[in-house]
């Protein structure tokens, strides 16, 4: 069974399954989307149902941490959207709107 680890060089330090780039948040979102642990495990090579349960246990034990990861992701998306041109034709013409 894989442990939950953190490394600033991988996924920005977000918790993930050891030896993978599969974040706890990724597993949790699939579960929240209605996928069974068996299905989630089958989505990833080398990930077992026990690994999925480990990630879900971490998520349930650390809800505030997962909410903070989601907030950070949303903030990043908003910044990207604010910085991109609004008019796709302007992008092709080399101008920003």
N, C-alpha and C positions, 0 to 999 in steps of 0.2 A: 504494500500500500504506500502510495506517495505521500510525503509530508507537505504541508503548506509552508512555503518559504517566501522570502522577500529578497530582492536584489535591485539596487538602484539602476543597474545596467539593463534590467529586463522588466518590461511593462512599467517603467517609471517607478519601480519599487512596490507596485501593487501586489497583494498576495496572490500566489499562483501555485499550481501543482509542481512539485519538485521535478526537475528534468524536462520541463515543458514550458511553453509560452501560453499555457491555458490558464487564464486568470480565474480566480474564484468568482468574480463578477460575471464572466462569460457562462460558467456553469449555472450560476444562480439565475441569470436571465432566461436561460433555456428552460429551467425548472419552472420558473414563474410563468413562462409562456405555455406551459402545459405538457412539456416533455417529461416522460418518466426517466428515472435515473439510468435504466438499462438503455434507453434510446440515446441519452446524452453520452454515455460511455461509448456507444457504437459510432458516434460522430467523430471520435478521435482515436487514432492508432495508438495502442499501448496504454490506454486509459481503461481502468476497470470500474465496475459498479462501485466497489469499495472506495476507489479514488473520488468518484462523484459524490458519494456520501460524505467523505472527508471534507470536500470543498463546501458542500451544503451545510455541514455542521459548523464549519468556520463562519459561513455567511450568517447563519442563524444566531451564532454566539457573538457576532460583531456587526449588528445592524447599522450602527452609526458610522462605522468605517466604510461600509458599502454605500451608504447614503453620501458620504463625503467623496468617494470615488465617482459616483454618478454626478454630483454637483460639479466636480472638476471637469469631467467630460463635457457636461453641458456648457460650462464657461468657455472651454476650448472651442467647441462648435460655434458658439455665438461670436467669438473673436474672429474665427475663420470667415464666417458669413459676413461680418462687418467689413472685413478687409477685401473681399472679392468684389469684382465689378458686378453691378446689377444688370447690365445690358449685355447679353451674350454676343450681340453683333459688334459691340465696342471692343470686346476681347479679340475677335477675329480681325478687326480693323486696327488693333494695336492701341486703342484708346480705352481709358476707363470712364465709366459713367459717373 
